Amino acid sequence: MYHYTIVQWLFLFYFYCFFGWCFESAYVSIKSRKLTNRGFMRGPFLPLYGSGAIMMLVVSMPFQDNIFLVYVAGCIGATVLEYVTGVTMEALFKVRYWDYSQNKFNFQGHICLGTSLAWGGLTILMTEGIHVPVEALMLSIPGQILTAVTVVLTAYNIADFAISFKTAIDLRDLLDKMEHTKEELLRIQKRLDVIIAVTGESIGNYRDAFGDNVEGVITGIEEKLEGIKEAARTKPSEYLESVKEELLELKTRFAVNLELRKYFAGLKDFFQRDMIRSNPGMTSRRYKESLEELKEKFSRKRGKDKRE
Protein backbone atom coordinates (compact mmCIF):
# COMPACT_ATOMS: atom_id res chain seq x y z
CA MET A 1 0.00 0.00 0.00
CA TYR A 2 1.17 3.55 -0.72
CA HIS A 3 1.11 5.76 2.37
CA TYR A 4 1.99 9.19 0.97
CA THR A 5 1.21 12.67 2.21
CA ILE A 6 -0.71 15.13 0.05
CA VAL A 7 2.57 16.87 -0.82
CA GLN A 8 4.10 13.56 -1.93
CA TRP A 9 1.08 12.69 -4.07
CA LEU A 10 1.27 16.11 -5.69
CA PHE A 11 4.99 15.73 -6.32
CA LEU A 12 4.39 12.35 -7.96
CA PHE A 13 1.64 13.88 -10.09
CA TYR A 14 3.98 16.61 -11.38
CA PHE A 15 6.82 14.15 -11.86
CA TYR A 16 4.71 11.90 -14.07
CA CYS A 17 3.26 14.92 -15.89
CA PHE A 18 6.83 15.84 -16.80
CA PHE A 19 7.77 12.24 -17.59
CA GLY A 20 4.75 11.96 -19.89
CA TRP A 21 5.66 15.20 -21.64
CA CYS A 22 9.20 13.93 -22.27
CA PHE A 23 7.90 10.63 -23.65
CA GLU A 24 5.14 12.12 -25.80
CA SER A 25 7.23 14.99 -27.18
CA ALA A 26 10.15 12.68 -28.00
CA TYR A 27 7.84 10.20 -29.74
CA VAL A 28 6.04 12.84 -31.82
CA SER A 29 9.29 14.69 -32.61
CA ILE A 30 10.93 11.50 -33.91
CA LYS A 31 7.80 10.53 -35.85
CA SER A 32 7.38 13.97 -37.46
CA ARG A 33 11.15 14.59 -37.71
CA LYS A 34 10.86 17.98 -36.04
CA LEU A 35 10.92 19.21 -32.46
CA THR A 36 7.38 19.28 -31.07
CA ASN A 37 6.18 20.57 -27.71
CA ARG A 38 3.25 18.24 -27.10
CA GLY A 39 0.29 18.81 -24.87
CA PHE A 40 -2.59 21.01 -23.86
CA MET A 41 -0.43 23.16 -21.57
CA ARG A 42 2.47 25.34 -22.67
CA GLY A 43 5.02 24.08 -20.16
CA PRO A 44 6.66 20.62 -20.04
CA PHE A 45 3.75 18.94 -18.29
CA LEU A 46 1.00 16.65 -19.56
CA PRO A 47 -1.74 16.41 -16.89
CA LEU A 48 -3.31 13.35 -18.53
CA TYR A 49 -0.14 11.34 -17.92
CA GLY A 50 0.14 12.58 -14.33
CA SER A 51 -3.51 11.76 -13.67
CA GLY A 52 -3.12 8.40 -15.38
CA ALA A 53 -0.06 7.48 -13.31
CA ILE A 54 -1.74 8.41 -10.01
CA MET A 55 -4.87 6.53 -11.08
CA MET A 56 -2.78 3.43 -11.88
CA LEU A 57 -1.15 3.52 -8.46
CA VAL A 58 -4.48 3.98 -6.68
CA VAL A 59 -6.52 1.33 -8.54
CA SER A 60 -3.72 -1.23 -8.27
CA MET A 61 -3.30 -0.88 -4.47
CA PRO A 62 -5.97 -3.46 -3.50
CA PHE A 63 -4.53 -6.02 -5.96
CA GLN A 64 -0.76 -5.73 -5.50
CA ASP A 65 -0.48 -9.47 -4.85
CA ASN A 66 -2.35 -10.40 -8.04
CA ILE A 67 -0.73 -9.17 -11.25
CA PHE A 68 -3.73 -10.19 -13.38
CA LEU A 69 -6.10 -8.05 -11.32
CA VAL A 70 -3.58 -5.18 -11.46
CA TYR A 71 -3.74 -5.48 -15.25
CA VAL A 72 -7.55 -5.52 -15.32
CA ALA A 73 -7.81 -2.59 -12.88
CA GLY A 74 -5.36 -0.60 -14.99
CA CYS A 75 -7.31 -1.29 -18.18
CA ILE A 76 -10.61 -0.20 -16.64
CA GLY A 77 -9.33 2.76 -14.61
CA ALA A 78 -7.24 4.33 -17.39
CA THR A 79 -9.97 3.80 -19.99
CA VAL A 80 -12.57 5.51 -17.79
CA LEU A 81 -10.16 8.40 -17.13
CA GLU A 82 -9.35 8.79 -20.84
CA TYR A 83 -13.03 8.69 -21.84
CA VAL A 84 -14.18 11.18 -19.20
CA THR A 85 -11.30 13.54 -20.02
CA GLY A 86 -11.94 13.33 -23.76
CA VAL A 87 -15.69 13.90 -23.46
CA THR A 88 -15.21 16.80 -21.04
CA MET A 89 -12.60 18.54 -23.20
CA GLU A 90 -14.69 18.18 -26.35
CA ALA A 91 -17.77 19.52 -24.54
CA LEU A 92 -15.82 22.55 -23.33
CA PHE A 93 -13.64 23.33 -26.34
CA LYS A 94 -15.51 21.64 -29.24
CA VAL A 95 -12.16 20.14 -30.25
CA ARG A 96 -10.66 16.69 -29.76
CA TYR A 97 -7.03 16.64 -28.72
CA TRP A 98 -6.85 12.92 -29.58
CA ASP A 99 -9.13 10.86 -31.78
CA TYR A 100 -9.28 7.06 -32.19
CA SER A 101 -12.02 7.16 -34.83
CA GLN A 102 -9.72 5.48 -37.36
CA ASN A 103 -8.81 2.67 -34.94
CA LYS A 104 -10.69 -0.62 -34.77
CA PHE A 105 -13.06 -1.22 -31.87
CA ASN A 106 -13.18 2.42 -30.82
CA PHE A 107 -16.01 4.02 -28.87
CA GLN A 108 -17.02 7.51 -30.00
CA GLY A 109 -13.38 8.10 -30.97
CA HIS A 110 -12.44 8.81 -27.35
CA ILE A 111 -11.22 5.32 -26.43
CA CYS A 112 -10.33 2.14 -28.31
CA LEU A 113 -9.66 -1.48 -27.40
CA GLY A 114 -5.99 -1.46 -28.37
CA THR A 115 -5.19 1.51 -26.17
CA SER A 116 -7.23 0.16 -23.27
CA LEU A 117 -5.30 -3.13 -23.35
CA ALA A 118 -2.05 -1.19 -23.51
CA TRP A 119 -3.07 0.79 -20.40
CA GLY A 120 -3.21 -2.47 -18.45
CA GLY A 121 0.32 -3.41 -19.49
CA LEU A 122 1.51 0.08 -18.64
CA THR A 123 -0.07 -0.22 -15.19
CA ILE A 124 2.00 -3.35 -14.49
CA LEU A 125 5.11 -1.61 -15.82
CA MET A 126 4.32 1.40 -13.65
CA THR A 127 3.72 -0.45 -10.38
CA GLU A 128 6.42 -3.10 -10.80
CA GLY A 129 9.14 -1.09 -12.49
CA ILE A 130 8.94 2.65 -13.10
CA HIS A 131 7.49 3.69 -9.76
CA VAL A 132 10.03 1.82 -7.63
CA PRO A 133 13.03 4.12 -8.36
CA VAL A 134 10.73 7.17 -8.56
CA GLU A 135 9.42 6.43 -5.07
CA ALA A 136 12.98 5.97 -3.79
CA LEU A 137 13.99 9.31 -5.33
CA MET A 138 11.04 11.12 -3.78
CA LEU A 139 11.64 9.63 -0.32
CA SER A 140 15.30 10.64 -0.50
CA ILE A 141 14.42 14.33 -0.85
CA PRO A 142 14.25 16.21 2.49
CA GLY A 143 10.69 17.12 3.45
CA GLN A 144 11.18 20.90 3.43
CA ILE A 145 12.80 20.84 -0.01
CA LEU A 146 10.09 18.54 -1.37
CA THR A 147 7.39 20.85 -0.02
CA ALA A 148 9.04 23.96 -1.47
CA VAL A 149 9.49 22.33 -4.89
CA THR A 150 5.89 21.09 -4.88
CA VAL A 151 4.51 24.53 -3.94
CA VAL A 152 6.48 26.18 -6.78
CA LEU A 153 5.33 23.52 -9.26
CA THR A 154 1.73 23.94 -8.09
CA ALA A 155 1.82 27.72 -8.59
CA TYR A 156 3.44 27.32 -12.01
CA ASN A 157 0.99 24.67 -13.22
CA ILE A 158 -2.05 26.62 -12.01
CA ALA A 159 -0.87 29.67 -13.98
CA ASP A 160 -0.01 27.56 -17.02
CA PHE A 161 -3.36 25.75 -16.93
CA ALA A 162 -5.25 29.06 -16.62
CA ILE A 163 -3.49 30.45 -19.71
CA SER A 164 -3.97 27.21 -21.64
CA PHE A 165 -7.66 26.97 -20.68
CA LYS A 166 -8.27 30.55 -21.84
CA THR A 167 -6.39 29.84 -25.07
CA ALA A 168 -8.53 26.77 -25.76
CA ILE A 169 -11.71 28.76 -25.09
CA ASP A 170 -10.49 31.58 -27.36
CA LEU A 171 -9.68 29.05 -30.10
CA ARG A 172 -13.16 27.59 -29.74
CA ASP A 173 -14.68 31.08 -30.06
CA LEU A 174 -12.50 31.79 -33.11
CA LEU A 175 -13.70 28.59 -34.79
CA ASP A 176 -17.27 29.55 -33.93
CA LYS A 177 -16.80 32.95 -35.59
CA MET A 178 -15.35 31.30 -38.69
CA GLU A 179 -18.35 28.98 -38.80
CA HIS A 180 -20.66 31.97 -38.46
CA THR A 181 -19.06 33.66 -41.49
CA LYS A 182 -19.53 30.44 -43.47
CA GLU A 183 -23.23 30.34 -42.54
CA GLU A 184 -23.58 33.98 -43.55
CA LEU A 185 -21.92 33.24 -46.90
CA LEU A 186 -24.31 30.34 -47.44
CA ARG A 187 -27.28 32.65 -46.77
CA ILE A 188 -25.93 35.15 -49.32
CA GLN A 189 -25.51 32.36 -51.86
CA LYS A 190 -29.07 31.10 -51.33
CA ARG A 191 -30.49 34.60 -51.79
CA LEU A 192 -28.51 35.04 -55.00
CA ASP A 193 -29.88 31.70 -56.19
CA VAL A 194 -33.42 33.01 -55.63
CA ILE A 195 -32.69 36.22 -57.56
CA ILE A 196 -31.18 34.24 -60.42
CA ALA A 197 -34.07 31.74 -60.47
CA VAL A 198 -36.68 34.55 -60.64
CA THR A 199 -34.71 36.39 -63.31
CA GLY A 200 -34.35 33.33 -65.52
CA GLU A 201 -31.53 31.38 -67.11
CA SER A 202 -30.30 34.34 -69.15
CA ILE A 203 -28.14 35.51 -66.23
CA GLY A 204 -25.09 33.78 -67.60
CA ASN A 205 -23.13 30.57 -67.69
CA TYR A 206 -22.41 30.01 -64.02
CA ARG A 207 -22.03 26.62 -62.42
CA ASP A 208 -24.96 25.51 -60.27
CA ALA A 209 -23.06 23.51 -57.67
CA PHE A 210 -19.89 24.45 -55.83
CA GLY A 211 -20.29 22.23 -52.79
CA ASP A 212 -20.66 23.29 -49.19
CA ASN A 213 -16.97 23.97 -48.57
CA VAL A 214 -16.07 27.61 -48.00
CA GLU A 215 -13.85 27.97 -51.04
CA GLY A 216 -16.60 26.60 -53.26
CA VAL A 217 -19.19 28.91 -51.71
CA ILE A 218 -16.94 31.96 -52.18
CA THR A 219 -16.25 31.02 -55.80
CA GLY A 220 -19.96 30.51 -56.40
CA ILE A 221 -20.94 33.88 -54.94
CA GLU A 222 -18.27 35.71 -56.94
CA GLU A 223 -19.37 34.07 -60.16
CA LYS A 224 -23.06 34.70 -59.51
CA LEU A 225 -22.50 38.34 -58.63
CA GLU A 226 -20.51 38.75 -61.83
CA GLY A 227 -23.25 36.99 -63.81
CA ILE A 228 -25.96 39.25 -62.39
CA LYS A 229 -23.83 42.32 -63.06
CA GLU A 230 -23.30 41.28 -66.66
CA ALA A 231 -27.02 40.51 -67.10
CA ALA A 232 -27.99 43.94 -65.71
CA ARG A 233 -25.60 45.60 -68.17
CA THR A 234 -26.51 43.66 -71.32
CA LYS A 235 -30.15 42.72 -70.64
CA PRO A 236 -31.64 45.10 -68.10
CA SER A 237 -34.93 44.03 -66.50
CA GLU A 238 -37.45 45.49 -64.10
CA TYR A 239 -36.78 42.73 -61.61
CA LEU A 240 -33.05 43.43 -61.48
CA GLU A 241 -33.80 47.11 -60.95
CA SER A 242 -36.18 46.30 -58.12
CA VAL A 243 -33.52 44.27 -56.27
CA LYS A 244 -30.67 46.65 -57.03
CA GLU A 245 -30.39 47.84 -53.41
CA GLU A 246 -30.59 44.30 -52.10
CA LEU A 247 -27.84 43.21 -54.48
CA LEU A 248 -25.64 46.04 -53.23
CA GLU A 249 -26.31 44.93 -49.65
CA LEU A 250 -25.50 41.31 -50.50
CA LYS A 251 -22.27 42.39 -52.18
CA THR A 252 -21.30 44.44 -49.11
CA ARG A 253 -22.12 41.58 -46.73
CA PHE A 254 -20.09 39.25 -48.90
CA ALA A 255 -17.05 41.53 -48.83
CA VAL A 256 -17.30 42.04 -45.06
CA ASN A 257 -17.62 38.32 -44.27
CA LEU A 258 -14.85 37.47 -46.70
CA GLU A 259 -12.48 39.87 -44.93
CA LEU A 260 -13.58 38.62 -41.51
CA ARG A 261 -12.86 35.02 -42.47
CA LYS A 262 -9.45 35.95 -43.84
CA TYR A 263 -8.68 37.78 -40.61
CA PHE A 264 -9.81 34.89 -38.40
CA ALA A 265 -7.90 32.36 -40.51
CA GLY A 266 -4.79 34.51 -40.11
CA LEU A 267 -4.53 33.18 -36.52
CA LYS A 268 -2.95 36.29 -35.01
CA ASP A 269 -2.76 35.00 -31.42
CA PHE A 270 0.59 33.40 -30.48
CA PHE A 271 -0.89 31.06 -27.86
CA GLN A 272 -3.53 29.75 -30.28
CA ARG A 273 -0.86 29.12 -32.92
CA ASP A 274 1.25 27.34 -30.33
CA MET A 275 -1.70 25.16 -29.27
CA ILE A 276 -2.31 24.07 -32.87
CA ARG A 277 1.41 23.43 -33.36
CA SER A 278 1.54 21.34 -30.16
CA ASN A 279 -1.54 19.29 -31.12
CA PRO A 280 -1.32 18.63 -34.89
CA GLY A 281 -3.75 15.72 -34.59
CA MET A 282 -6.57 17.76 -33.03
CA THR A 283 -9.94 17.35 -34.74
CA SER A 284 -13.41 18.85 -34.43
CA ARG A 285 -16.72 17.42 -35.56
CA ARG A 286 -18.53 20.74 -35.20
CA TYR A 287 -15.84 22.96 -36.72
CA LYS A 288 -14.09 20.42 -38.93
CA GLU A 289 -13.60 22.59 -42.02
CA SER A 290 -12.64 25.73 -40.10
CA LEU A 291 -10.09 23.87 -37.97
CA GLU A 292 -8.54 22.19 -41.01
CA GLU A 293 -8.36 25.59 -42.71
CA LEU A 294 -6.52 27.03 -39.71
CA LYS A 295 -4.11 24.10 -39.57
CA GLU A 296 -3.42 24.27 -43.31
CA LYS A 297 -2.81 28.02 -43.39
CA PHE A 298 -0.68 27.85 -40.25
CA SER A 299 1.36 25.04 -41.80
CA ARG A 300 1.86 27.04 -45.00
CA LYS A 301 2.86 30.11 -43.00
CA ARG A 302 5.41 28.15 -40.98
CA GLY A 303 6.88 26.71 -44.18
CA LYS A 304 7.11 30.18 -45.71
CA ASP A 305 8.76 31.61 -42.58
CA LYS A 306 11.36 28.83 -42.62
CA ARG A 307 12.17 29.44 -46.28
CA GLU A 308 12.60 33.15 -45.64
VEXDREN-2710 file (C-alpha; in Angstrom, 1 decimal):
% VEXDREN-2710
k/r/px/py/pz
1/MET/0.0/0.0/0.0
2/TYR/1.2/3.6/-0.7
3/HIS/1.1/5.8/2.4
4/TYR/2.0/9.2/1.0
5/THR/1.2/12.7/2.2
6/ILE/-0.7/15.1/0.0
7/VAL/2.6/16.9/-0.8
8/GLN/4.1/13.6/-1.9
9/TRP/1.1/12.7/-4.1
10/LEU/1.3/16.1/-5.7
11/PHE/5.0/15.7/-6.3
12/LEU/4.4/12.3/-8.0
13/PHE/1.6/13.9/-10.1
14/TYR/4.0/16.6/-11.4
15/PHE/6.8/14.2/-11.9
16/TYR/4.7/11.9/-14.1
17/CYS/3.3/14.9/-15.9
18/PHE/6.8/15.8/-16.8
19/PHE/7.8/12.2/-17.6
20/GLY/4.7/12.0/-19.9
21/TRP/5.7/15.2/-21.6
22/CYS/9.2/13.9/-22.3
23/PHE/7.9/10.6/-23.6
24/GLU/5.1/12.1/-25.8
25/SER/7.2/15.0/-27.2
26/ALA/10.1/12.7/-28.0
27/TYR/7.8/10.2/-29.7
28/VAL/6.0/12.8/-31.8
29/SER/9.3/14.7/-32.6
30/ILE/10.9/11.5/-33.9
31/LYS/7.8/10.5/-35.8
32/SER/7.4/14.0/-37.5
33/ARG/11.1/14.6/-37.7
34/LYS/10.9/18.0/-36.0
35/LEU/10.9/19.2/-32.5
36/THR/7.4/19.3/-31.1
37/ASN/6.2/20.6/-27.7
38/ARG/3.3/18.2/-27.1
39/GLY/0.3/18.8/-24.9
40/PHE/-2.6/21.0/-23.9
41/MET/-0.4/23.2/-21.6
42/ARG/2.5/25.3/-22.7
43/GLY/5.0/24.1/-20.2
44/PRO/6.7/20.6/-20.0
45/PHE/3.8/18.9/-18.3
46/LEU/1.0/16.6/-19.6
47/PRO/-1.7/16.4/-16.9
48/LEU/-3.3/13.3/-18.5
49/TYR/-0.1/11.3/-17.9
50/GLY/0.1/12.6/-14.3
51/SER/-3.5/11.8/-13.7
52/GLY/-3.1/8.4/-15.4
53/ALA/-0.1/7.5/-13.3
54/ILE/-1.7/8.4/-10.0
55/MET/-4.9/6.5/-11.1
56/MET/-2.8/3.4/-11.9
57/LEU/-1.1/3.5/-8.5
58/VAL/-4.5/4.0/-6.7
59/VAL/-6.5/1.3/-8.5
60/SER/-3.7/-1.2/-8.3
61/MET/-3.3/-0.9/-4.5
62/PRO/-6.0/-3.5/-3.5
63/PHE/-4.5/-6.0/-6.0
64/GLN/-0.8/-5.7/-5.5
65/ASP/-0.5/-9.5/-4.8
66/ASN/-2.4/-10.4/-8.0
67/ILE/-0.7/-9.2/-11.3
68/PHE/-3.7/-10.2/-13.4
69/LEU/-6.1/-8.1/-11.3
70/VAL/-3.6/-5.2/-11.5
71/TYR/-3.7/-5.5/-15.2
72/VAL/-7.6/-5.5/-15.3
73/ALA/-7.8/-2.6/-12.9
74/GLY/-5.4/-0.6/-15.0
75/CYS/-7.3/-1.3/-18.2
76/ILE/-10.6/-0.2/-16.6
77/GLY/-9.3/2.8/-14.6
78/ALA/-7.2/4.3/-17.4
79/THR/-10.0/3.8/-20.0
80/VAL/-12.6/5.5/-17.8
81/LEU/-10.2/8.4/-17.1
82/GLU/-9.3/8.8/-20.8
83/TYR/-13.0/8.7/-21.8
84/VAL/-14.2/11.2/-19.2
85/THR/-11.3/13.5/-20.0
86/GLY/-11.9/13.3/-23.8
87/VAL/-15.7/13.9/-23.5
88/THR/-15.2/16.8/-21.0
89/MET/-12.6/18.5/-23.2
90/GLU/-14.7/18.2/-26.3
91/ALA/-17.8/19.5/-24.5
92/LEU/-15.8/22.5/-23.3
93/PHE/-13.6/23.3/-26.3
94/LYS/-15.5/21.6/-29.2
95/VAL/-12.2/20.1/-30.2
96/ARG/-10.7/16.7/-29.8
97/TYR/-7.0/16.6/-28.7
98/TRP/-6.9/12.9/-29.6
99/ASP/-9.1/10.9/-31.8
100/TYR/-9.3/7.1/-32.2
101/SER/-12.0/7.2/-34.8
102/GLN/-9.7/5.5/-37.4
103/ASN/-8.8/2.7/-34.9
104/LYS/-10.7/-0.6/-34.8
105/PHE/-13.1/-1.2/-31.9
106/ASN/-13.2/2.4/-30.8
107/PHE/-16.0/4.0/-28.9
108/GLN/-17.0/7.5/-30.0
109/GLY/-13.4/8.1/-31.0
110/HIS/-12.4/8.8/-27.3
111/ILE/-11.2/5.3/-26.4
112/CYS/-10.3/2.1/-28.3
113/LEU/-9.7/-1.5/-27.4
114/GLY/-6.0/-1.5/-28.4
115/THR/-5.2/1.5/-26.2
116/SER/-7.2/0.2/-23.3
117/LEU/-5.3/-3.1/-23.3
118/ALA/-2.1/-1.2/-23.5
119/TRP/-3.1/0.8/-20.4
120/GLY/-3.2/-2.5/-18.4
121/GLY/0.3/-3.4/-19.5
122/LEU/1.5/0.1/-18.6
123/THR/-0.1/-0.2/-15.2
124/ILE/2.0/-3.3/-14.5
125/LEU/5.1/-1.6/-15.8
126/MET/4.3/1.4/-13.6
127/THR/3.7/-0.5/-10.4
128/GLU/6.4/-3.1/-10.8
129/GLY/9.1/-1.1/-12.5
130/ILE/8.9/2.7/-13.1
131/HIS/7.5/3.7/-9.8
132/VAL/10.0/1.8/-7.6
133/PRO/13.0/4.1/-8.4
134/VAL/10.7/7.2/-8.6
135/GLU/9.4/6.4/-5.1
136/ALA/13.0/6.0/-3.8
137/LEU/14.0/9.3/-5.3
138/MET/11.0/11.1/-3.8
139/LEU/11.6/9.6/-0.3
140/SER/15.3/10.6/-0.5
141/ILE/14.4/14.3/-0.8
142/PRO/14.2/16.2/2.5
143/GLY/10.7/17.1/3.5
144/GLN/11.2/20.9/3.4
145/ILE/12.8/20.8/0.0
146/LEU/10.1/18.5/-1.4
147/THR/7.4/20.8/0.0
148/ALA/9.0/24.0/-1.5
149/VAL/9.5/22.3/-4.9
150/THR/5.9/21.1/-4.9
151/VAL/4.5/24.5/-3.9
152/VAL/6.5/26.2/-6.8
153/LEU/5.3/23.5/-9.3
154/THR/1.7/23.9/-8.1
155/ALA/1.8/27.7/-8.6
156/TYR/3.4/27.3/-12.0
157/ASN/1.0/24.7/-13.2
158/ILE/-2.0/26.6/-12.0
159/ALA/-0.9/29.7/-14.0
160/ASP/0.0/27.6/-17.0
161/PHE/-3.4/25.8/-16.9
162/ALA/-5.2/29.1/-16.6
163/ILE/-3.5/30.4/-19.7
164/SER/-4.0/27.2/-21.6
165/PHE/-7.7/27.0/-20.7
166/LYS/-8.3/30.5/-21.8
167/THR/-6.4/29.8/-25.1
168/ALA/-8.5/26.8/-25.8
169/ILE/-11.7/28.8/-25.1
170/ASP/-10.5/31.6/-27.4
171/LEU/-9.7/29.1/-30.1
172/ARG/-13.2/27.6/-29.7
173/ASP/-14.7/31.1/-30.1
174/LEU/-12.5/31.8/-33.1
175/LEU/-13.7/28.6/-34.8
176/ASP/-17.3/29.5/-33.9
177/LYS/-16.8/32.9/-35.6
178/MET/-15.4/31.3/-38.7
179/GLU/-18.3/29.0/-38.8
180/HIS/-20.7/32.0/-38.5
181/THR/-19.1/33.7/-41.5
182/LYS/-19.5/30.4/-43.5
183/GLU/-23.2/30.3/-42.5
184/GLU/-23.6/34.0/-43.5
185/LEU/-21.9/33.2/-46.9
186/LEU/-24.3/30.3/-47.4
187/ARG/-27.3/32.6/-46.8
188/ILE/-25.9/35.2/-49.3
189/GLN/-25.5/32.4/-51.9
190/LYS/-29.1/31.1/-51.3
191/ARG/-30.5/34.6/-51.8
192/LEU/-28.5/35.0/-55.0
193/ASP/-29.9/31.7/-56.2
194/VAL/-33.4/33.0/-55.6
195/ILE/-32.7/36.2/-57.6
196/ILE/-31.2/34.2/-60.4
197/ALA/-34.1/31.7/-60.5
198/VAL/-36.7/34.5/-60.6
199/THR/-34.7/36.4/-63.3
200/GLY/-34.3/33.3/-65.5
201/GLU/-31.5/31.4/-67.1
202/SER/-30.3/34.3/-69.2
203/ILE/-28.1/35.5/-66.2
204/GLY/-25.1/33.8/-67.6
205/ASN/-23.1/30.6/-67.7
206/TYR/-22.4/30.0/-64.0
207/ARG/-22.0/26.6/-62.4
208/ASP/-25.0/25.5/-60.3
209/ALA/-23.1/23.5/-57.7
210/PHE/-19.9/24.5/-55.8
211/GLY/-20.3/22.2/-52.8
212/ASP/-20.7/23.3/-49.2
213/ASN/-17.0/24.0/-48.6
214/VAL/-16.1/27.6/-48.0
215/GLU/-13.8/28.0/-51.0
216/GLY/-16.6/26.6/-53.3
217/VAL/-19.2/28.9/-51.7
218/ILE/-16.9/32.0/-52.2
219/THR/-16.2/31.0/-55.8
220/GLY/-20.0/30.5/-56.4
221/ILE/-20.9/33.9/-54.9
222/GLU/-18.3/35.7/-56.9
223/GLU/-19.4/34.1/-60.2
224/LYS/-23.1/34.7/-59.5
225/LEU/-22.5/38.3/-58.6
226/GLU/-20.5/38.8/-61.8
227/GLY/-23.3/37.0/-63.8
228/ILE/-26.0/39.2/-62.4
229/LYS/-23.8/42.3/-63.1
230/GLU/-23.3/41.3/-66.7
231/ALA/-27.0/40.5/-67.1
232/ALA/-28.0/43.9/-65.7
233/ARG/-25.6/45.6/-68.2
234/THR/-26.5/43.7/-71.3
235/LYS/-30.1/42.7/-70.6
236/PRO/-31.6/45.1/-68.1
237/SER/-34.9/44.0/-66.5
238/GLU/-37.5/45.5/-64.1
239/TYR/-36.8/42.7/-61.6
240/LEU/-33.0/43.4/-61.5
241/GLU/-33.8/47.1/-61.0
242/SER/-36.2/46.3/-58.1
243/VAL/-33.5/44.3/-56.3
244/LYS/-30.7/46.6/-57.0
245/GLU/-30.4/47.8/-53.4
246/GLU/-30.6/44.3/-52.1
247/LEU/-27.8/43.2/-54.5
248/LEU/-25.6/46.0/-53.2
249/GLU/-26.3/44.9/-49.6
250/LEU/-25.5/41.3/-50.5
251/LYS/-22.3/42.4/-52.2
252/THR/-21.3/44.4/-49.1
253/ARG/-22.1/41.6/-46.7
254/PHE/-20.1/39.2/-48.9
255/ALA/-17.0/41.5/-48.8
256/VAL/-17.3/42.0/-45.1
257/ASN/-17.6/38.3/-44.3
258/LEU/-14.8/37.5/-46.7
259/GLU/-12.5/39.9/-44.9
260/LEU/-13.6/38.6/-41.5
261/ARG/-12.9/35.0/-42.5
262/LYS/-9.4/35.9/-43.8
263/TYR/-8.7/37.8/-40.6
264/PHE/-9.8/34.9/-38.4
265/ALA/-7.9/32.4/-40.5
266/GLY/-4.8/34.5/-40.1
267/LEU/-4.5/33.2/-36.5
268/LYS/-3.0/36.3/-35.0
269/ASP/-2.8/35.0/-31.4
270/PHE/0.6/33.4/-30.5
271/PHE/-0.9/31.1/-27.9
272/GLN/-3.5/29.8/-30.3
273/ARG/-0.9/29.1/-32.9
274/ASP/1.2/27.3/-30.3
275/MET/-1.7/25.2/-29.3
276/ILE/-2.3/24.1/-32.9
277/ARG/1.4/23.4/-33.4
278/SER/1.5/21.3/-30.2
279/ASN/-1.5/19.3/-31.1
280/PRO/-1.3/18.6/-34.9
281/GLY/-3.8/15.7/-34.6
282/MET/-6.6/17.8/-33.0
283/THR/-9.9/17.4/-34.7
284/SER/-13.4/18.8/-34.4
285/ARG/-16.7/17.4/-35.6
286/ARG/-18.5/20.7/-35.2
287/TYR/-15.8/23.0/-36.7
288/LYS/-14.1/20.4/-38.9
289/GLU/-13.6/22.6/-42.0
290/SER/-12.6/25.7/-40.1
291/LEU/-10.1/23.9/-38.0
292/GLU/-8.5/22.2/-41.0
293/GLU/-8.4/25.6/-42.7
294/LEU/-6.5/27.0/-39.7
295/LYS/-4.1/24.1/-39.6
296/GLU/-3.4/24.3/-43.3
297/LYS/-2.8/28.0/-43.4
298/PHE/-0.7/27.8/-40.2
299/SER/1.4/25.0/-41.8
300/ARG/1.9/27.0/-45.0
301/LYS/2.9/30.1/-43.0
302/ARG/5.4/28.2/-41.0
303/GLY/6.9/26.7/-44.2
304/LYS/7.1/30.2/-45.7
305/ASP/8.8/31.6/-42.6
306/LYS/11.4/28.8/-42.6
307/ARG/12.2/29.4/-46.3
308/GLU/12.6/33.1/-45.6
END
